[in-house]
Amino acid sequence: MAMVSTLFFAWGFLTCLNDILIPHLKSIFDLNYKEVMLVQFAFFTSYFIFSMPSGKIVERIGYKRSMVTGLLTMATGAVLFVPAASVPSFPLFLTALIVLAAGMTVLQTSANPYVAILGPPQTASSRLNLTQAFNSLGTTLAPRFGSWLILGAAAAAPLSLEMIRSLSADQLHAYRLQQAATVKMPYIGLSVALFVLALIVGKFKLPVIAYAESHGEVADSIWHHRRLVLGAVGIFVYVGAEVAIGSLMTNYLNQKEIGNLSYQDAANYLQYYWGGAMVGRFVGSGLLQKIRAQKLLAINAAVAALLVTVSVLTLGHVAMWSLILVGLFNSIMFPSIFTIAIEGLGPLTGKGSGLLVAAIVGGAVIPELQGVLADHIGLHRAFVLPIVCYGYIMFYALKGSSGRKLLNV
C-alpha cells in the first residue's frame, strides 16, 4: 500500500500541473478558452485511446511490470516538453501530454484495481480513498511548484496581450522562446524522478495478485452490468467536472469581479482546491468504515452541486471560496464510484477497470465543452456545466448503483 501510494502521488502531481500550463500556454500562444482547453482534451483523450490496450498489457505482464511500464512512458512524455519548449510549438506540447497520459493510463489501469482487491471487498472503497488521498497530496503540492517554477519565472518578463499582438514575427518568436523555456527544468526534473521511481518499483517485492492469470473465456460481458456501465458514466462526469473546475480556476480567480488576482497568485489558490480533496479523502477513508459508500457519495455530490451553484449566482469572495470548497466534496467521488462499479465482477474485474479508466476521457470532453461555453456566455456562467455533472453522480449514488441487474445490451 505504501509503495503503490507513491504512484498515486506521482500521477496526481503531474495531472495537476496541467492547471498551471493552461494559463501559461494561453498567454504564450494567444489562445482562446476553446483552444487552450485542448491541453486537457489531448491529455484525457489518451485515457480513452490507451485504456483497453493498457488492460491487455496488465493481463499479459501483470500489475508490477505494468506499473513500471507506465512510469517509464510518463518519464518519456516529460522529456518531450524540452523540444516542445525549444521550438516553441503548441502542437508539440499536446504531443508530449499525450505520451505522458498514455503512461499514466497504464499506471491507473494497474494500480486502481490492485488496491481495490488487495484486501477484503467490504473495505475496498476505504483503501482506495486512502491511496487517492496521496494522489490529492500530489495535486495539492503541484500548484505551488508550478506557480513558483513556471509562472513565477515567466512573470519576470510579462507583456500584456495588446503588447504581444503588436510584436513583429521575430520579436514574437523570441518572446515565446523565453516564456516557454520556463517549463524545461521542471519537466526534466520530473522525468528523472519518474525514471528513479520506475527502478525502485521494479526492485520492490509487491504481493502477487492473480487477476491477470484468468486467461479463459468468460461468457458474461462487462456491458451486461448496469452498475458498471452507469458507473463509467459517473467517472466520466466526475473527472470532467473536477478537471474543468481546476483547469479554469486560475483564469476565474483572475477575473476582476471574482478575485482580481494575478495569474501567479490565482494559481496558488489551486492548492486549497486540491488540498480540500486530500483532506476529504483521508477523512472519507475513515467514514467509509462506518457509512455506505453510496450514501456518502450522494451527500458529497449534493453539496458540490450546491457550492458551484452559489459560485455561479454570486461575485467576489463568496463566488471564489464556494468554488474552491468544491474540492473537499470531490474527495471521495472517484474511489467510491470506482469500487462500487467493479464490485462483484470477478474475472471481469480487469476489463471493468479498463472501461472505468477509459471513462476518464470525461476530463477531455467536459472541460472542452466548458471552454466553448466560456467563449460564448462568459467564464462565470459556464460553470453551470459541472452542476449537471454532480446531479448525475447523485442519481448514480441513489439509484444507478443499486444491485447488479444485467442490462439488455
RAQUIVEN-V928186 format. One record per residue. N is the residue number from 1. RES is the residue in one letter. PSI is psi in whole degrees, -180 to 180 (none if undefined). OMEGA is omega in degrees with one decimal (* if undefined). Layout:
BEGIN
N/RES/PSI/OMEGA  N/RES/PSI/OMEGA
END
This chain:
BEGIN
1/M/-41/-179.3  2/A/-44/-179.1  3/M/-45/-178.8  4/V/-32/178.6  5/S/-31/176.8  6/T/-31/178.3  7/L/-40/176.6  8/F/-40/177.4  9/F/-45/-175.6  10/A/-47/-176.8  11/W/-26/173.4  12/G/-43/179.9  13/F/-49/-176.6  14/L/-37/178.8  15/T/-42/-176.7  16/C/-23/176.7  17/L/-22/175.7  18/N/-34/179.9  19/D/-26/176.3  20/I/-37/-179.9  21/L/-35/-173.6  22/I/-55/178.3  23/P/-31/-179.7  24/H/-50/-179.6  25/L/-33/177.1  26/K/-42/179.7  27/S/-45/-176.5  28/I/-47/-172.6  29/F/8/177.3  30/D/58/-175.8  31/L/152/170.4  32/N/178/-176.4  33/Y/-41/179.0  34/K/-43/-177.8  35/E/-46/-175.6  36/V/-25/177.9  37/M/-3/169.8  38/L/-20/174.2  39/V/-52/179.6  40/Q/-32/179.1  41/F/-47/179.4  42/A/-43/-175.9  43/F/-51/-173.0  44/F/-20/172.6  45/T/-29/178.0  46/S/-34/177.2  47/Y/-41/-179.9  48/F/-45/-176.3  49/I/-41/-171.5  50/F/-1/-175.4  51/S/-48/-179.6  52/M/-45/173.1  53/P/-34/178.5  54/S/-40/176.6  55/G/-40/177.4  56/K/-38/178.8  57/I/-44/179.8  58/V/-42/178.4  59/E/-36/-175.1  60/R/-43/-172.1  61/I/-4/176.3  62/G/172/-175.1  63/Y/-51/-172.7  64/K/-50/-179.6  65/R/-33/176.7  66/S/-40/177.4  67/M/-43/178.6  68/V/-43/178.4  69/T/-43/179.0  70/G/-44/-179.7  71/L/-42/179.8  72/L/-38/177.1  73/T/-41/176.5  74/M/-42/178.8  75/A/-39/177.6  76/T/-43/177.6  77/G/-39/179.0  78/A/-38/178.0  79/V/-35/-177.1  80/L/-13/175.3  81/F/-24/-178.9  82/V/-54/176.3  83/P/-33/178.4  84/A/-39/179.1  85/A/-24/-177.5  86/S/-22/-177.2  87/V/-49/-21.6  88/P/156/-174.9  89/S/124/177.0  90/F/-43/176.0  91/P/-35/177.9  92/L/-35/173.6  93/F/-42/178.9  94/L/-38/178.1  95/T/-44/178.1  96/A/-41/179.0  97/L/-37/178.6  98/I/-45/179.3  99/V/-44/177.8  100/L/-45/-178.8  101/A/-31/176.9  102/A/-44/176.7  103/G/-38/179.3  104/M/-33/177.9  105/T/-45/177.4  106/V/-42/-179.0  107/L/-46/-178.9  108/Q/-39/-178.5  109/T/-29/179.0  110/S/-42/-171.7  111/A/-41/-177.3  112/N/-54/178.7  113/P/-29/178.3  114/Y/-46/178.5  115/V/-41/-176.3  116/A/-34/-176.5  117/I/14/-179.4  118/L/14/-179.2  119/G/-165/-178.1  120/P/139/-179.0  121/P/-34/-175.6  122/Q/-18/178.1  123/T/16/-178.2  124/A/-44/-180.0  125/S/-39/179.6  126/S/-44/179.8  127/R/-45/-177.5  128/L/-33/174.3  129/N/-39/-179.8  130/L/-46/179.5  131/T/-35/176.9  132/Q/-23/175.7  133/A/-35/177.0  134/F/-28/170.6  135/N/-43/179.7  136/S/-29/174.2  137/L/-40/176.4  138/G/-43/-179.7  139/T/-24/178.0  140/T/-40/-177.7  141/L/-30/-175.0  142/A/-43/-179.8  143/P/-41/179.0  144/R/-44/177.9  145/F/-50/-178.0  146/G/-39/179.0  147/S/-41/-177.6  148/W/-51/-172.9  149/L/-27/-177.2  150/I/-63/-178.4  151/L/-36/179.9  152/G/-43/178.2  153/A/-38/-179.9  154/A/-33/-177.1  155/A/-7/178.9  156/A/-23/180.0  157/A/63/-175.3  158/P/143/173.1  159/L/142/176.3  160/S/164/179.6  161/L/-38/179.9  162/E/-40/178.7  163/M/-40/179.0  164/I/-43/-177.7  165/R/-16/179.3  166/S/-6/-178.3  167/L/151/172.3  168/S/170/-177.8  169/A/-44/-179.4  170/D/-42/178.9  171/Q/-40/179.2  172/L/-43/179.0  173/H/-44/179.8  174/A/-40/179.3  175/Y/-44/179.9  176/R/-39/176.8  177/L/-45/-178.5  178/Q/-46/-177.2  179/Q/-40/-178.9  180/A/-26/-178.2  181/A/-20/-177.1  182/T/-15/179.4  183/V/-14/-171.6  184/K/-59/-174.9  185/M/-43/177.6  186/P/-43/-176.8  187/Y/-26/171.5  188/I/-45/177.9  189/G/-41/178.4  190/L/-38/178.3  191/S/-46/178.4  192/V/-44/-179.8  193/A/-39/179.6  194/L/-39/176.6  195/F/-44/179.3  196/V/-43/179.0  197/L/-38/177.1  198/A/-41/178.3  199/L/-41/-179.2  200/I/-46/179.0  201/V/-38/178.9  202/G/-33/-179.1  203/K/-17/-174.8  204/F/140/-179.3  205/K/94/177.6  206/L/146/175.5  207/P/136/-179.5  208/V/123/177.2  209/I/128/-167.4  210/A/62/165.8  211/Y/-34/-175.1  212/A/-14/-179.5  213/E/-7/-179.1  214/S/86/-175.7  215/H/-8/-177.8  216/G/160/179.5  217/E/137/177.3  218/V/125/-174.5  219/A/-33/-178.1  220/D/164/178.5  221/S/147/177.9  222/I/-27/-177.6  223/W/-9/177.1  224/H/-9/-173.8  225/H/105/-176.8  226/R/-46/-178.4  227/R/-40/-179.5  228/L/-49/-175.9  229/V/-46/178.0  230/L/-28/175.1  231/G/-36/177.0  232/A/-39/175.4  233/V/-38/177.4  234/G/-44/176.6  235/I/-42/-179.4  236/F/-51/-175.8  237/V/-32/178.7  238/Y/-53/-178.7  239/V/-40/178.8  240/G/-46/-179.8  241/A/-47/-178.5  242/E/-45/-177.8  243/V/-40/179.7  244/A/-44/179.4  245/I/-49/-179.2  246/G/-38/-177.0  247/S/-37/-174.2  248/L/-1/-175.9  249/M/-40/-180.0  250/T/-46/177.2  251/N/-36/-179.6  252/Y/-48/-179.1  253/L/-18/176.1  254/N/-23/-176.5  255/Q/141/-174.5  256/K/-40/-175.3  257/E/-7/-179.6  258/I/-73/-178.4  259/G/-23/-178.7  260/N/43/-178.0  261/L/154/171.4  262/S/164/179.6  263/Y/-42/-178.8  264/Q/-45/179.2  265/D/-40/178.9  266/A/-40/179.9  267/A/-32/179.1  268/N/-27/179.6  269/Y/-15/176.5  270/L/-29/-179.0  271/Q/-27/178.5  272/Y/-36/176.5  273/Y/-52/-178.8  274/W/-31/176.6  275/G/-34/175.3  276/G/-40/177.8  277/A/-38/178.5  278/M/-49/179.8  279/V/-44/-179.3  280/G/-33/-179.6  281/R/-38/175.5  282/F/-45/178.2  283/V/-43/-178.6  284/G/-34/178.2  285/S/-37/176.8  286/G/-42/-179.3  287/L/-35/-177.9  288/L/-8/171.4  289/Q/-21/-174.2  290/K/-23/-176.2  291/I/139/177.5  292/R/140/-177.3  293/A/-40/-178.5  294/Q/-40/-178.2  295/K/-47/-179.5  296/L/-36/177.9  297/L/-43/-179.9  298/A/-42/179.4  299/I/-48/-178.2  300/N/-40/180.0  301/A/-40/179.7  302/A/-44/-179.0  303/V/-40/178.8  304/A/-44/178.6  305/A/-40/179.4  306/L/-43/-178.9  307/L/-42/178.7  308/V/-38/177.3  309/T/-44/177.5  310/V/-43/-179.4  311/S/-40/-179.7  312/V/-33/-174.0  313/L/-2/-177.4  314/T/-180/179.0  315/L/174/173.4  316/G/-147/-174.5  317/H/-28/177.6  318/V/-48/177.7  319/A/-39/-177.5  320/M/-54/-174.3  321/W/-29/176.7  322/S/-36/177.9  323/L/-40/178.5  324/I/-38/-178.1  325/L/-17/178.4  326/V/-34/-179.2  327/G/-39/179.8  328/L/-38/-175.8  329/F/-13/169.5  330/N/-25/-165.7  331/S/-60/-171.1  332/I/1/-171.4  333/M/-54/-176.4  334/F/-55/-178.5  335/P/-33/179.9  336/S/-47/177.4  337/I/-43/-177.0  338/F/-50/-176.4  339/T/-35/175.9  340/I/-43/-174.5  341/A/-35/-176.9  342/I/-1/-178.6  343/E/130/175.4  344/G/11/-178.8  345/L/-20/178.7  346/G/-125/-178.3  347/P/-11/176.9  348/L/4/-176.3  349/T/-43/-179.0  350/G/-48/-179.8  351/K/-37/177.3  352/G/-41/177.2  353/S/-39/177.8  354/G/-40/178.1  355/L/-42/-179.4  356/L/-38/177.3  357/V/-37/176.5  358/A/-33/-178.2  359/A/-11/175.4  360/I/-12/175.4  361/V/-15/173.2  362/G/-28/176.2  363/G/-14/174.5  364/A/-44/-170.6  365/V/-51/-173.0  366/I/-43/174.4  367/P/-36/178.1  368/E/-42/176.7  369/L/-39/179.1  370/Q/-32/174.7  371/G/-42/177.2  372/V/-45/177.6  373/L/-43/-178.6  374/A/-38/178.5  375/D/-27/-174.6  376/H/-37/-176.1  377/I/0/-179.7  378/G/148/-176.0  379/L/-38/-176.6  380/H/-53/-177.0  381/R/-19/-178.2  382/A/-15/-179.1  383/F/5/172.2  384/V/-26/-177.2  385/L/-47/175.6  386/P/-29/178.0  387/I/-43/177.9  388/V/-41/-179.6  389/C/-46/-179.8  390/Y/-29/174.9  391/G/-41/178.4  392/Y/-41/-179.3  393/I/-37/174.8  394/M/-45/178.3  395/F/-45/-178.4  396/Y/-44/-178.7  397/A/-39/-174.2  398/L/-34/-173.6  399/K/-48/-171.4  400/G/-23/-176.9  401/S/3/-176.1  402/S/127/175.4  403/G/178/177.6  404/R/42/179.7  405/K/134/-178.5  406/L/141/174.5  407/L/147/175.4  408/N/74/-178.0  409/V/none/*
END
